[in-house]
Every structure is written in C-alpha cells, then in structure tokens.
Amino acid sequence: MSSAGKPKILLHICCAACGAYVANFLKNDFEVILYFYNPNIFPAAEFRKRLKETGRIAGNYRLDLIKEKYDHARWLKIVAGKEQEPERGARCRICYQDRLAMTARIAVGKKIGYFTTTLSVSPHKDACLILSLGEELALKYKVNFLNADFKKKDGFKKSIIIGERLNLYRQNYCGCEFSRLG
C-alpha cells in the first residue's frame, strides 16, 4: 500500500497518449507508477521520442517513471525467424510476453502489488492474448495482474482526445520495424 492508502500498480506504457488515458483512468484506485520498457521500438530516435513523451505524462500527472535501457539487439534475437509474421501473429505474442514478463519482474522486485499494460488500448492489438499472458505471468511471478481491456468504453477514442488535448506525439505504427514495413 502507498502512503495514500491505495495499492501500487506498475503500468507498462508503450506510448504517451495511451499511457495518459490509462494512468488517468487508474489513478483514482491506484498509486500509478509508469514503466517504459519497449525494446521493440525502431529506430532508436522513435524510442527516444516515445520515452520523452512518456516523461511528459509522468510530469503532467506527477507520477514516478521507471525507464529501461534500449536493447533492440536483444529484442531482435528473441523474435528471430518471426520477422515475416503478420501483425498480431507469433512475433507479436513474443513481444507482448517479453514486455509483460519484464513488467511483472520489476513489480515483484520493487514490491509493487499490481501490474498491467496500456497495450490493450489499441484496436490493432490482440487484447485477449495480452490479458491471458498477463494472467499467466501473474501466477508465475506471484503478483497481481489488473486484467483490463482499456479500449472498452471508448478507451481508444479517449486516448486520442487526451493525446490531442496534451499535444502528445502519436505514432502511426506499433514500434517494431516489421509492423512499420507492413
């Protein structure tokens, strides 16, 4: 529990607009801590741009932000052989699993009782798969997963509105070079 009596939640954030919406949505019930771990993002300039915008969200909402270093080479190794997979295919499953597993491990290590992700905001992502992976990892790491499809109740639309209101950068691809080319 935080000093405000709310449980802490580690929110994996992939981009600022989705992060702004979900963080704002969660802050009534949780002490939200942002977590930026996205080795899939390419090129490095795109990674830096998204991280900078995430920093703006942390500042605007007065939230802590945990940042992981950019290790795209490692990510390429874990998706090797899946480069030609379609969006929402086997490559994406590996990518979701990697980012959620890291989020769960960080939550446990920092004694944060819950974790979740903004990945379910996007209508381009397989929310059912993301949420089932989150549940599996919660059992594996013995931490609570907030199973929430944040695109429901116009969540994606609300993320766009918040992003425009805050003048946040909004990308036009998920982040990996393979989705960018597809």
N, C-alpha and C positions, 0 to 999 in steps of 0.2 A: 504494500500500500504506500501511496505517496503521502506527503505531508498534508495534502488537501483531502485525504481520505478516499481518494479514487484509486483504483488499481492502475498500474502502469501497463502500457501497451507499446510494443515496438512495431512501428508502421513502416514496412518496406515500401519505399516510394520510387517509382520508375520515372515519373516526370512531374513537373511542378503543378500543372493545372489539376491533374487527378489527385495529387497529394494535397493540394489546398482544399479541395472539396472533401476528401475523406478525413483529413485532420480536423477540419471544422465540424464535420459530422460526428466524429468520435469524442471531441474534447468535452462534451457535457458529461460523459460517463467514464472517461479515462484520462489519465495523465499521459498524453501522447508524446512519444519520442520518435523522431523521424530517423529512418535508416536508409542510406543511399548506398546500395550495392548493386551495380549493374555492369559487370564486365563484358556483357554482350554488346554494349553500345559502341558503334563505329561510325565515323572516325573519332579519334581522341578529342578533337575540337567539339564534336557533338556531345561527348561525355562531359567535358568541362562546362559547356553551355547549360546542360541539364542540371549539373551539380550546382552551378552558380544560381540558377533559378530556384532550386530546392533550398539553397541558403536564404534566398529572399523570403520564401514561405516560412522558414524557421524564424526569421527575424520578424516578419509581419505578425505571426501568431505566438511569438515568444516561446518557441519550442526548442528543445535540445535536438541536435542533429549529429548522428554518428555517421562518419564517412569511411568507406573502404577505399583502398588504393585501386587504381585502374590496372587490371591484369587481363587484358584482352587475349594475350597469347595463351593463357591457361584456359580461357573460355573456348577458344578455337580448338584446343586439344579435346575438350570434353564433348564437343559437337562434331568432331571429325567423322567424315563419312555420311553426315546428315545434311550437308550443305544444299543439296538439291530438293530437300523435303519441302512440301508446300507450307505456307503459313498455317499454324495450328496443328502441324504434324509432329513427327518424332523429335525434331530439333527443338521445337518449342517446349515439348514436355521436359526435355533435359534442362533447358534454360529455366523453366519455372521451378523445377526440382532443385536446381543449384541455388537459385536466389532465395527460395523459401527455406531450404536447409540451412543456409548461412544465417538467415534471419532468426530461425529457431535457436541455433547455436549461440548467437550473440545474446538473444533474450535470456537464455539459461545462464550464460556466463556473467551477465550483468544483473541477474536476479530480477528480471522483468517478467511479470506473471503471464503476460499475453503477447501474442504476435499476430500480425495479419499483413495484408498486402493491398496496394492500390491496383494490382493487375486485373482484378475483377471488374474495374470500372469500364474498361474498354469493350465495346461490342465486337472487336476484332479478336479477342482472346477467348479461350475455352474456359469459362468460369467454372463449369462443373469439374473439369480436370484440376484446375488451380485449387479449388476448395477441397477436393478429395486428397490431393497431395498435402495440403496444409494439415488436414486431419491425421494423415499417416505420420507426418513429421512431428505433430504434437504428441502422438503416442510414443514415437521413437525417442524423442528428447525430453519427454515428461514436462511439457509446458502447454499452456492453454492456447488454442488457436481460435481466433474470432472468425467463425465461418460466416462470411457476409458477402453477398453478391452486390457490390456497391453501385452497379449500374441500374439496379431496380429503383423504382420510384423516381425515374428520370435522373438518376445519378450522373450518367454520362453528360446529359444536357446541362445539368447544374455545374459540372466541372468546366464545361465550355464557358458558361456565364461567369463563373468566378474567375477563370483564367483571363477573360476579356476585361472584367472589372479591374483586376490587378495588373493588367497589361503584361501577362506572363507569356513567355515563349511557348509555342505549341508546335511540336514536330509533326511531320507527315508520314512517319514510319515508326515501327516499334523500337528500332535501335540497332538491330544487327544488320550487317551489310547484305545478308541474304534476303531479308524482307525488303530492304531498300531497292534491291535489284528486281524483285518480283512484281 
